[in-house]
Amino acid sequence: MRKYNLGIDIGGTSIKIGLFDIDGNLLEVFTLKTNLRDHGRYILFEIASLIKKKVDFQEIKAIGFGVPGPVANNIVYSCVNLGWGRKDIASEFKEIIKDDEILIKVANDANLAAAGEIYKGVASGYSNCFMVTLGTGIGSGVIVAGRVVDGINGVAGEIGHIHVDDDYNLSCNCGKSGCLETVSSATGIVRLANEYLKKSDKPSMLRKFPYFSAKKVIDLAKSGDELAFEIIDKAMNYLGQALAKVSYVINPDIFIIGGGVSNAGDFIVNLITKHYYPLVKPFINHTNFAIATLGNDAGMFGACYLVK
């Protein structure tokens, strides 16, 4: 009898496998270090091997996979962090486990993080949401009418690469310049801070540190450091502008803010909304904003949601 679903979140460092019952209740979590040797050729084999040790594949109804790269129509276009190019995970995994009856779905990990928050997190009860994660880069996910939106090339919702800045025009890993990721991610906040320190003569505690993190800039901004506040305010201004554009396209019920920068809580949300609302009024007078609650488990829950 097929009585379980699996939600699998494949990251560049580790893999989380959630065992769920058919109703979507999490029963157990298995973890595995991501094997990046030979362009990740062993990843799916090692996932299958671990699962076999824990549960009979004949008892599994469906498996959802989340991967760190663009996905469209169940096909992975590329996962640089895993060493993968174009890949049909569903077909390859079925060939490994020799079971064609299991439903397998694949989606981008950021989209699944958004799905996870709708499923078991802060956005529970909503059917339309947009999630943005502010970490080393900017990840984002789109859920419309309860369904994950990938887009034909798998890049739906990737606002990290929307052009927002002509003043600093910092180079982005995507090959362009001035992307949102270069000024509003954790890495972007540090880069923006260094630009401010070069161009401004205002006193700041930041000048005492040869190196600092985004958290340090945020902490100083919260404590009253004027220049640090200007930096964070500018970074969230860029983000508020980008989210305003999103509202004019999909008008979500809720924006979810995740990633390391979101640990600043209401301080960050208040700065985002300060710049967001003047750009969406009079058409939008209220949008829900919330800090993500599932953390690193969001992708696993989202992968289960994908197949449930």
Secondary structure, 3 states (H helix, E strand, C coil): CCCEEEEEEECCCEEEEEEEECCCCEEEEEEEECCCHHHHCCHHHHHHHHHHHHCCHHHEEEEEEEECCCEECCEECCEHHHCECCECHHHHHHHHHCCCCCEEEEEEHHHHHHHHHHHHCCCCCCCCEEEEEECCCEEEEEEECCEECCCCCCCCCCHHHCECCCCCCCECCCCCECECHHHHCHHHHHHHHHHHHHHCCCCCHHHHCCCCCHHHHHHHHHHCCHHHHHHHHHHHHHHHHHHHHHHHHHCCCEEEEECHHHHHCHHHHHHHHHHHHHHHCCCCCCCEEEECCCHHHHHHHHHHHHHC
